[in-house]
Amino acid sequence: MSDSRMEFNREESSRGVRIGRTHSGRATESKQDTTPSTFSKSRNRSAYTEVLEKLKKEFYMRWEKKNISSTQGLDEFSRLKTLGTGSFGRVLLVRYKDDNYYAMKCIEKVRIIKLKQVEHTLYEKRILEAIRFPFIISLEFSFKDNSYLYFVMPFINGGEMFTHLRRMRKFNEVLARFYASQVLLALEFLHFCDILYRDLKPENILIDSKGYLKIADLGFCKIVKGRTWTLCGTPEYIAPEIILSKGYGKAVDYWSFGVLLFEMSAGYPPFTSSDPMKVYERIISCKYKCPGSFSSELQDIIKNLLQLDLSRRYGNLRSGVQDIKNHRWFRDVEWLALYNRQVEPPFKPAIKSMGDTSNFDPFEEERMRVSEHDLFKEEFEKF
């Protein structure tokens, strides 16, 4: 989404180079909330596991199809306003011929070629086509012309979490827990499908008109069944094992989840500096201080997520994500009801109409120029 914080990605495989943000040992058991309410949720947990199994099967069925064709073209959309800009192009609010609104990501072929991101872009398209989950954005249409590649996704008109966090300065713990619970379900689903997200931050989380969220920007997602060594992410959110160039797995997303909990509740991330190298130094030494306004439960869950020792980090222990879901800070969360969007959101963005863009920052509009010749036809043949 917005480029308010620097991202980087140094990919040493066929997915190219972008400058911009498993540990298998699980010897330690975690401390869990053993109140009666925890045990009463076991039936729902079993039912939810069945949901995840079904979603994973459907994901891989769509994943194996590859290159799902789309007959839409740019002329079928009315371009209305720029919602955001990035290193490869911009995101536009568009209206389709059926009068529904969408967010159209317009990616310049020239920039993709220049940054050697062809395989990376094709991979992102496959991920977006295959994913279907209530709290993750998905792809509605995709097509190309002589100069651009287009990803068309639902328009989430509540704007970025980052925008609302900036307006409110910080979230109270009720709201932070509501958002964190949805993010955790999204991470659980991705990890269940062996997908690392690797770019969690408020700028990549959208809030819909009902008050629920969608994780967006899946550009760093990668199917990994063991470990990977790619350097990527946003400095304030990167796990220490990535900085230290160690092989890593799903635990990096739980570190970032801990950073997100802190930033939502404090209004700023735990590791900050104008110098990225100092940010990294603070991360690998894990030096941070919780504000006095944090409840003891919130401080405890953050402490167990921001663990340098992977054998102690919640999410990476023998019980996996259940250690986080069973933590006392989440004790009142009804996970299955949340998945079914049956929980009343504590906050709903002010929305005037379905095409309302008041929750997005203004951007200077630029005319899109399409070449008369099909640029890099061979490179993007599989798009």
C-alpha positions as CSV (number, residue, x, y, z in Angstrom):
1,M,0.0,0.0,0.0
2,S,1.5,3.4,0.9
3,D,5.3,3.9,0.9
4,S,5.4,5.6,4.3
5,R,8.1,3.1,5.5
6,M,11.0,1.7,3.4
7,E,10.7,-1.8,2.2
8,F,13.4,-4.1,0.9
9,N,13.7,-7.5,-0.6
10,R,16.9,-9.2,-1.7
11,E,15.8,-12.4,-3.4
12,E,18.6,-14.8,-4.3
13,S,16.4,-17.1,-6.4
14,S,14.4,-16.6,-9.6
15,R,12.1,-14.1,-7.9
16,G,14.6,-11.3,-8.6
17,V,15.9,-8.4,-6.5
18,R,13.9,-5.6,-4.9
19,I,15.2,-3.0,-2.5
20,G,12.5,-1.5,-0.4
21,R,11.3,-4.7,4.6
22,T,12.2,-22.4,10.4
23,H,13.5,-22.9,13.0
24,S,12.7,-26.6,13.6
25,G,13.7,-26.8,17.2
26,R,10.6,-26.8,19.4
27,A,11.8,-28.1,22.7
28,T,10.0,-25.7,25.0
29,E,6.4,-25.9,26.1
30,S,4.5,-22.7,26.5
31,K,2.4,-21.5,29.5
32,Q,-1.2,-21.5,28.5
33,D,-4.4,-20.1,30.1
34,T,-6.0,-23.2,31.7
35,T,-9.3,-21.5,32.8
36,P,-12.5,-23.4,32.2
37,S,-13.3,-21.2,29.2
38,T,-10.2,-22.4,27.4
39,F,-11.3,-26.0,27.6
40,S,-14.9,-25.1,26.5
41,K,-13.5,-23.9,23.2
42,S,-12.0,-27.2,22.2
43,R,-15.0,-28.2,20.2
44,N,-14.9,-24.9,18.2
45,R,-11.2,-25.5,17.7
46,S,-11.8,-28.9,16.2
47,A,-14.5,-27.4,13.9
48,Y,-12.2,-24.6,12.9
49,T,-9.4,-27.0,12.0
50,E,-11.9,-28.7,9.6
51,V,-12.5,-25.3,8.1
52,L,-8.7,-24.8,7.6
53,E,-8.3,-28.2,6.0
54,K,-11.0,-27.4,3.5
55,L,-9.6,-23.9,2.7
56,K,-6.1,-25.4,2.2
57,K,-7.4,-28.0,-0.2
58,E,-9.2,-25.3,-2.2
59,F,-6.2,-23.1,-2.2
60,Y,-3.9,-25.7,-3.7
61,M,-6.6,-26.7,-6.3
62,R,-6.6,-23.1,-7.5
63,W,-2.8,-22.8,-7.2
64,E,-2.3,-25.7,-9.5
65,K,-4.5,-24.3,-12.2
66,K,-2.1,-21.5,-12.8
67,N,-2.6,-18.6,-15.3
68,I,-6.4,-18.3,-14.8
69,S,-7.6,-16.4,-17.8
70,S,-9.5,-13.1,-17.6
71,T,-11.5,-11.5,-20.4
72,Q,-11.7,-8.0,-18.9
73,G,-9.8,-5.1,-20.4
74,L,-9.0,-1.5,-19.3
75,D,-11.8,-0.1,-21.4
76,E,-14.4,-1.8,-19.2
77,F,-13.4,0.3,-16.2
78,S,-13.9,3.9,-15.4
79,R,-10.7,5.3,-13.7
80,L,-11.7,7.6,-10.9
81,K,-8.9,8.4,-8.5
82,T,-5.4,7.4,-7.3
83,L,-5.5,5.5,-4.0
84,G,-1.8,4.9,-3.6
85,T,1.6,4.8,-5.3
86,G,4.5,2.4,-5.1
87,S,7.8,1.4,-6.7
88,F,6.1,-0.4,-9.6
89,G,3.1,1.9,-10.4
90,R,0.0,3.0,-8.7
91,V,-3.4,1.8,-7.3
92,L,-6.5,3.4,-8.8
93,L,-10.1,3.4,-7.7
94,V,-12.1,2.2,-10.7
95,R,-15.8,1.5,-11.4
96,Y,-16.6,-1.6,-13.4
97,K,-19.4,-1.7,-16.0
98,D,-21.7,-3.3,-13.4
99,D,-21.2,-0.2,-11.2
100,N,-19.2,-2.0,-8.6
101,Y,-16.0,-0.3,-7.3
102,Y,-12.6,-1.9,-7.3
103,A,-9.0,-1.1,-6.5
104,M,-6.9,-1.6,-9.7
105,K,-3.1,-2.0,-9.2
106,C,-1.4,-0.8,-12.4
107,I,2.2,-2.2,-12.7
108,E,4.6,-0.9,-15.4
109,K,6.3,-3.6,-17.3
110,V,9.4,-1.5,-17.8
111,R,9.9,-1.1,-14.0
112,I,9.4,-4.9,-13.5
113,I,12.0,-5.6,-16.1
114,K,14.4,-3.0,-14.7
115,L,14.3,-4.4,-11.2
116,K,14.3,-8.1,-12.5
117,Q,10.9,-8.9,-10.9
118,V,9.2,-10.8,-13.6
119,E,9.0,-14.2,-11.8
120,H,8.2,-12.4,-8.5
121,T,5.2,-10.6,-10.1
122,L,3.9,-13.8,-11.8
123,Y,4.2,-15.6,-8.4
124,E,2.2,-12.8,-6.6
125,K,-0.5,-13.1,-9.2
126,R,-0.8,-16.9,-8.6
127,I,-1.0,-16.3,-4.8
128,L,-3.7,-13.7,-5.2
129,E,-5.7,-15.9,-7.6
130,A,-5.6,-18.9,-5.2
131,I,-6.2,-17.3,-1.8
132,R,-9.8,-17.1,-0.4
133,F,-10.0,-16.1,3.2
134,P,-12.3,-13.5,5.0
135,F,-9.4,-11.4,6.2
136,I,-7.1,-11.5,3.2
137,I,-7.5,-9.6,-0.1
138,S,-8.1,-11.6,-3.2
139,L,-7.9,-11.1,-7.0
140,E,-11.1,-10.4,-8.9
141,F,-9.6,-9.8,-12.4
142,S,-6.2,-9.6,-14.0
143,F,-5.2,-8.5,-17.5
144,K,-2.4,-6.7,-19.4
145,D,-1.9,-4.3,-22.3
146,N,1.2,-3.1,-24.1
147,S,2.7,-1.3,-21.2
148,Y,1.0,-2.4,-17.9
149,L,-0.1,-5.4,-15.9
150,Y,-3.3,-5.0,-14.0
151,F,-4.5,-6.6,-10.7
152,V,-8.1,-5.8,-9.9
153,M,-9.2,-6.4,-6.3
154,P,-12.1,-5.4,-4.1
155,F,-12.1,-1.7,-3.1
156,I,-11.9,-1.7,0.8
157,N,-13.2,1.8,1.4
158,G,-12.3,2.1,5.1
159,G,-8.7,2.8,4.2
160,E,-5.5,1.6,5.8
161,M,-5.1,0.7,9.5
162,F,-2.1,3.1,9.4
163,T,-4.4,6.0,8.6
164,H,-6.7,5.3,11.5
165,L,-3.9,4.7,13.9
166,R,-2.4,8.1,12.9
167,R,-5.7,9.8,13.4
168,M,-6.4,8.1,16.8
169,R,-2.7,8.2,17.9
170,K,-3.2,4.7,19.3
171,F,-5.9,2.0,19.7
172,N,-7.3,1.0,23.0
173,E,-6.8,-2.7,23.9
174,V,-10.3,-3.7,22.9
175,L,-9.9,-2.4,19.4
176,A,-6.3,-3.6,19.2
177,R,-7.4,-7.1,20.2
178,F,-10.2,-7.1,17.7
179,Y,-7.8,-6.3,14.9
180,A,-5.0,-8.6,16.2
181,S,-7.4,-11.6,16.4
182,Q,-8.3,-11.2,12.7
183,V,-4.6,-10.8,11.7
184,L,-3.8,-13.9,13.8
185,L,-6.5,-16.0,12.0
186,A,-5.1,-14.8,8.6
187,L,-1.5,-15.8,9.6
188,E,-2.8,-19.1,10.9
189,F,-4.5,-19.8,7.5
190,L,-1.4,-18.8,5.5
191,H,0.9,-20.9,7.7
192,F,-1.6,-23.8,7.4
193,C,-1.1,-23.5,3.7
194,D,2.7,-23.3,4.2
195,I,2.8,-19.7,3.1
196,L,5.0,-17.0,4.8
197,Y,3.5,-13.5,4.7
198,R,6.7,-11.5,5.7
199,D,5.3,-8.0,5.3
200,L,3.0,-7.4,8.3
201,K,2.5,-3.7,9.2
202,P,-0.4,-1.3,9.5
203,E,0.1,0.1,6.0
204,N,-0.8,-3.4,4.6
205,I,-4.0,-3.8,6.6
206,L,-7.2,-2.4,5.2
207,I,-10.5,-1.8,7.1
208,D,-13.8,-2.3,5.4
209,S,-17.1,-0.4,5.8
210,K,-18.3,-2.9,8.5
211,G,-15.2,-2.5,10.6
212,Y,-13.5,-5.8,9.7
213,L,-10.0,-5.9,8.1
214,K,-8.3,-7.3,5.1
215,I,-4.6,-8.0,4.8
216,A,-3.3,-6.6,1.5
217,D,-0.1,-6.5,-0.5
218,L,0.9,-10.2,-0.8
219,G,4.1,-9.4,-2.8
220,F,6.3,-11.0,-0.2
221,C,4.2,-14.1,0.3
222,K,6.1,-17.4,-0.4
223,I,5.2,-21.0,-0.1
224,V,7.9,-22.5,2.2
225,K,7.8,-25.9,3.7
226,G,11.2,-25.7,5.4
227,R,13.3,-22.6,5.6
228,T,14.2,-19.7,3.3
229,W,17.0,-17.1,3.3
230,T,15.4,-14.2,1.4
231,L,16.1,-10.8,3.0
232,C,12.8,-8.9,2.8
233,G,10.4,-6.8,4.8
234,T,10.1,-3.4,6.5
235,P,12.9,-2.5,8.9
236,E,10.8,-2.0,12.1
237,Y,9.0,-5.3,11.6
238,I,11.9,-7.6,10.5
239,A,12.6,-10.6,12.8
240,P,16.2,-10.8,14.1
241,E,16.9,-14.1,12.3
242,I,16.3,-12.4,9.0
243,I,18.7,-9.6,9.8
244,L,21.3,-12.1,10.9
245,S,21.0,-13.9,7.5
246,K,19.8,-17.1,9.1
247,G,17.5,-19.5,7.5
248,Y,14.0,-18.8,8.8
249,G,10.4,-20.0,8.7
250,K,7.0,-19.1,10.0
251,A,8.3,-17.7,13.3
252,V,9.2,-14.5,11.5
253,D,5.5,-13.6,11.1
254,Y,4.9,-14.1,14.8
255,W,7.7,-11.7,15.6
256,S,6.1,-9.1,13.3
257,F,2.8,-9.9,14.9
258,G,4.3,-8.9,18.3
259,V,5.6,-5.6,16.7
260,L,2.1,-5.0,15.4
261,L,0.5,-5.5,18.8
262,F,2.9,-3.0,20.3
263,E,2.4,-0.4,17.5
264,M,-1.4,-0.6,17.6
265,S,-1.4,-0.1,21.4
266,A,1.4,2.5,21.7
267,G,1.1,4.4,18.4
268,Y,4.7,3.7,17.5
269,P,6.7,0.5,16.9
270,P,9.0,-0.9,19.7
271,F,12.2,-0.6,17.6
272,T,12.6,2.9,16.0
273,S,15.4,5.1,14.6
274,S,15.9,7.4,11.6
275,D,18.8,5.1,10.8
276,P,17.7,1.6,9.6
277,M,21.0,0.1,10.9
278,K,20.2,1.3,14.4
279,V,16.8,-0.2,14.1
280,Y,18.4,-3.5,13.3
281,E,20.8,-3.2,16.2
282,R,17.9,-2.6,18.6
283,I,16.0,-5.6,17.1
284,I,18.8,-8.1,17.5
285,S,19.4,-6.9,21.0
286,C,15.6,-6.9,21.6
287,K,15.7,-3.7,23.6
288,Y,12.3,-2.0,24.0
289,K,10.1,-0.6,26.7
290,C,6.3,-1.0,27.0
291,P,4.3,2.1,27.9
292,G,2.8,2.2,31.4
293,S,-0.7,2.1,29.8
294,F,-0.2,-1.5,28.6
295,S,-2.0,-4.1,30.6
296,S,0.1,-6.8,32.2
297,E,-1.6,-9.3,29.8
298,L,-0.6,-7.3,26.8
299,Q,3.0,-6.9,28.0
300,D,3.2,-10.6,28.5
301,I,1.9,-11.6,25.1
302,I,4.3,-9.1,23.5
303,K,7.2,-10.5,25.6
304,N,6.4,-14.0,24.4
305,L,6.3,-13.0,20.7
306,L,9.4,-10.7,20.7
307,Q,11.6,-13.5,21.7
308,L,15.1,-13.8,20.2
309,D,15.3,-17.4,21.3
310,L,13.1,-19.3,18.7
311,S,12.6,-22.1,21.1
312,R,10.7,-19.7,23.4
313,R,8.8,-17.6,20.8
314,Y,5.1,-18.1,20.9
315,G,3.8,-19.5,17.6
316,N,6.9,-21.5,17.2
317,L,6.5,-23.9,20.1
318,R,5.0,-27.4,20.1
319,S,1.4,-26.1,20.2
320,G,2.0,-23.6,17.4
321,V,-0.5,-20.8,17.1
322,Q,-2.7,-22.2,19.8
323,D,-0.2,-20.8,22.4
324,I,-1.1,-17.3,21.2
325,K,-4.9,-18.0,20.9
326,N,-5.0,-19.5,24.4
327,H,-3.1,-16.6,26.0
328,R,-5.1,-14.7,28.6
329,W,-5.0,-11.4,26.5
330,F,-7.2,-13.3,24.0
331,R,-9.3,-15.1,26.6
332,D,-12.6,-13.5,25.5
333,V,-12.2,-14.0,21.7
334,E,-14.7,-16.4,20.1
335,W,-12.5,-17.5,17.2
336,L,-15.1,-19.3,15.1
337,A,-17.6,-16.5,15.5
338,L,-14.9,-14.0,14.5
339,Y,-14.1,-16.0,11.4
340,N,-17.8,-15.9,10.5
341,R,-17.8,-12.2,11.1
342,Q,-20.5,-12.6,13.8
343,V,-18.7,-10.3,16.3
344,E,-19.7,-6.6,16.5
345,P,-16.7,-4.4,15.6
346,P,-15.7,-1.8,18.2
347,F,-15.1,0.8,15.4
348,K,-16.5,1.4,12.0
349,P,-14.9,3.9,9.6
350,A,-17.1,6.8,8.5
351,I,-18.2,6.0,4.9
352,K,-20.4,8.2,2.8
353,S,-20.8,5.9,-0.2
354,M,-19.3,2.7,-1.6
355,G,-16.9,4.9,-3.7
356,D,-15.9,7.1,-0.8
357,T,-12.2,7.8,-0.7
358,S,-12.1,10.1,2.3
359,N,-10.2,7.5,4.3
360,F,-7.3,7.5,1.8
361,D,-4.6,10.2,1.5
362,P,-4.7,12.4,-1.7
363,F,-2.2,11.7,-4.5
364,E,-1.3,13.7,-7.5
365,E,-2.9,12.2,-10.6
366,E,-0.8,11.2,-13.6
367,R,-1.9,10.2,-17.1
368,M,-1.2,6.6,-18.0
369,R,0.6,6.3,-21.4
370,V,0.2,3.0,-23.2
371,S,2.7,2.1,-25.8
372,E,1.7,1.3,-29.4
373,H,3.9,-1.8,-29.2
374,D,3.6,-4.8,-26.9
375,L,6.5,-4.3,-24.6
376,F,8.3,-7.4,-23.3
377,K,5.7,-9.7,-24.9
378,E,7.7,-12.8,-24.3
379,E,8.6,-12.1,-20.7
380,F,4.9,-11.6,-19.7
381,E,3.4,-14.3,-21.9
382,K,2.3,-16.3,-18.9
383,F,0.6,-13.4,-17.2
